[in-house]
Amino acid sequence: MKPSEALSRLKLGNERFIADKSLFARTTSERLRETTESGQNPFAVVLTCSDSRTPPEYIFDQGIGDIFVVRVAGNVCDGIGLGSIELGVEHCGASLVVVLGHRNCGAVAMAVDREFITDAVDEILEKIIPSVKEVKEIEPGIDRDTLINEAAKLNARNAKEDILEKSEAIEEKERSGALQIIAAYYDIETGRVEWLD
């Protein structure tokens, strides 16, 4: 599938989700058997937050085997996440990578408040803090809620750039036009995905 077709498929799925017209297609026991027998063939990889309110299969109204999902708090990309994304692209054949941040992200809020709690959590927050600092520099005096949401958007863009910078395979496929990588932002209240690129 071409990257533009994959993106269109996700956009249409999100429109169905917003309109409460989800098809819940390709989630049957028959589909389970299909993907067991012939394997998976996802058309997109979605790197998103672990937040329980952000399930990409629902947000994009996709079924079993359609999207290869990588979830980590704050949708940051470390080496393991990057390897998972590369697996979805190189091994499974996805032609689109979406980095999906979201409104009211708890990890971003913790980075804003400098709420460090464990070494492992702190490692996540350290990847988000540069986005918080950059938003503060652009908009001095920004209120906390707006800062959290603007930093979440920038964090998604920065994670996208991390992927391109750290993965020669992804960068090469994107340069050739075989792959598109895009940052997006999900509003947990409205259900709408805003495409940031």
Beta strands, then each sheet from edge to edge (+ up, - down):
strand 1: 44-48
strand 2: 67-71
strand 3: 96-102
strand 4: 180-186
strand 5: 193-195
sheet 1: 2+ 1+ 3+ 4+ 5-
end
